[in-house]
Amino acid sequence: AAHRRSVCRLGARGVLELVGIYAALVLVLLETIYPLLWVLFGSLKTKQEMLSNIWGPPSSLVFQNYVDA
């Protein structure tokens, strides 16, 4: 009941502003996490797999890359 009152108090414009803010936050989150995952996945691929499947996750995890580095 308290949640309904706060939504009604915001009005349609306030709700749209909140939706916009949350959408922007989700975009920033994705822009932050995606490159980190891409680097992590790339570090766990073989050289051949990195050249053939640059955007996808590794088919098998190669931790030897960390030992060799």
C-alpha positions in Angstrom: 0.0 0.0 0.0 2.8 2.4 0.8 4.5 1.6 -2.5 1.3 2.5 -4.4 1.1 5.8 -2.6 4.7 6.7 -3.6 4.1 5.7 -7.2 0.9 7.8 -7.3 2.8 10.7 -5.8 5.4 10.5 -8.5 2.9 10.8 -11.3 3.4 9.6 -14.9 6.3 11.9 -15.5 8.2 10.8 -12.4 7.7 7.1 -13.3 9.0 7.8 -16.8 12.0 9.5 -15.4 12.7 6.6 -13.1 12.4 4.1 -16.0 14.9 6.3 -18.0 17.3 6.4 -15.1 17.2 2.6 -14.6 17.6 2.0 -18.4 20.6 4.3 -18.4 22.1 2.4 -15.4 21.6 -0.9 -17.1 23.3 0.3 -20.2 26.3 1.6 -18.2 26.4 -1.8 -16.3 26.5 -3.7 -19.6 29.1 -1.4 -21.1 31.3 -2.1 -18.0 30.8 -5.8 -17.6 30.9 -6.8 -21.3 34.6 -5.8 -21.9 35.7 -7.5 -18.7 34.0 -10.7 -19.7 35.5 -10.5 -23.2 39.0 -10.1 -21.8 38.4 -13.0 -19.3 37.0 -15.3 -22.0 39.8 -14.3 -24.3 42.4 -15.1 -21.7 41.0 -18.6 -21.3 41.1 -19.5 -25.1 43.8 -21.1 -27.2 45.4 -18.9 -29.8 43.6 -20.7 -32.6 40.2 -20.4 -30.9 40.8 -16.7 -30.3 41.4 -16.2 -34.0 38.4 -18.3 -35.1 35.9 -17.4 -32.4 36.7 -13.9 -31.2 33.3 -13.0 -29.7 32.1 -16.2 -28.2 33.0 -17.9 -24.9 35.8 -20.5 -24.9 34.9 -24.1 -25.8 37.3 -25.3 -23.1 39.1 -23.4 -20.4 42.9 -23.1 -21.0 44.5 -22.0 -17.7 47.9 -22.7 -19.1 47.8 -19.2 -20.6 48.2 -17.8 -17.1 51.1 -20.1 -16.4 52.8 -19.1 -19.7 52.3 -15.4 -19.0 
